[in-house]
Amino acid sequence: MLIGAVSREEMSDEHRAVFDHNLKLIGNTDFIQAAANAPEVIGWYFGSFYEQIFYGGRVDVRIKELVRLRLARTHGCALCNAGDTLDALEAGIDPRAVDAVTSWPEPVDPACYDERELAALRFADQMSLQNMEGHLDEELYADLRRWFSDAEIFELGVAMAVLTGMAKFLFIADLVPTEAGCPVRPGARG
């Protein structure tokens, strides 16, 4: 980790809670130790992005949890996979549906999801780091429009863009352990 690490003792109570959570979850606290250098930035990420867009917004959380998990499993972030799996289960997603979320380009099992969820998961596939040819084409847009308004499609796209961009930053800054499928510095911390 090249970015300076803020010690747990120097952190706010809120950041110490994240530190403790990450330590318990995966035994690694590099992300929050780096993030604590800029509390207003991580505050935006946890507050504005997660509270207002991810857990708020127009698109129901179940859809966002599924696409976030698909992206995490595709990108190969150990912290994201562990946390997002727990969050999906806590959001009431059936454990079989959580287990069936695979990493792109492997298809998900259509028997585990409804058509709306499948459309959102296909959208997530277009947003993944590994899919450099990703494209919101007319066919996918028409399928999304069956289930989502343009405002919801835009919100979902921006949410996935933030998650994907954050994953890339965490990987290049070596702030999270990676898994075998990580396309950025594969195996650097796995």
Stockholm file with secondary structure:
# STOCKHOLM 1.0

chainA/1-190         MLIGAVSREEMSDEHRAVFDHNLKLIGNTDFIQAAANAPEVIGWYFGSFYEQIFYGGRVDVRIKELVRLRLARTHGCALCNAGDTLDALEAGIDPRAVDAVTSWPEPVDPACYDERELAALRFADQMSLQNMEGHLDEELYADLRRWFSDAEIFELGVAMAVLTGMAKFLFIADLVPTEAGCPVRPGARG
#=GR chainA/1-190 SS CCSCCCCGGGSCHHHHHHHHHHHHHHSCCHHHHHHTTSHHHHHIIIIIIIIIIISSSSSCHHHHHHHHHHHHHHHTBHHHHHHHHHHHHHTTCCHHHHHHCCCTTSCCCGGGSCHHHHHHHHHHHHHSTTCTTCCCCHHHHHHHHHHCCHHHHHHHHHHHHHHHHHHHHHHHTTCSCBCTTCSSSTTSCC
#=GC SS_cons         CCSCCCCGGGSCHHHHHHHHHHHHHHSCCHHHHHHTTSHHHHHIIIIIIIIIIISSSSSCHHHHHHHHHHHHHHHTBHHHHHHHHHHHHHTTCCHHHHHHCCCTTSCCCGGGSCHHHHHHHHHHHHHSTTCTTCCCCHHHHHHHHHHCCHHHHHHHHHHHHHHHHHHHHHHHTTCSCBCTTCSSSTTSCC
//
